[in-house]
Amino acid sequence: MSVLEIKQSLSRMSAREQKEVSLYLLRLRRESPAWRKTTARRIREMQAGNGTAIEELEKRYAGGK
């Protein structure tokens, strides 16, 4: 099955079926070694104090409301 055929098949699915496929693809991505490595690095950075405080995020995105 080609990528085009998969896309066409997805477009014919119900919203519920599309959501199930989306969740499945997300789970596959989270199981990849690259995703795990990146997540582990980000956790180490946060534990080392290199995260962003919630107050900073609120300041950054308050103007977007």
Helices and strands as residue ranges (DSSP letters): H 3-11, H 15-30, H 33-47, H 54-62
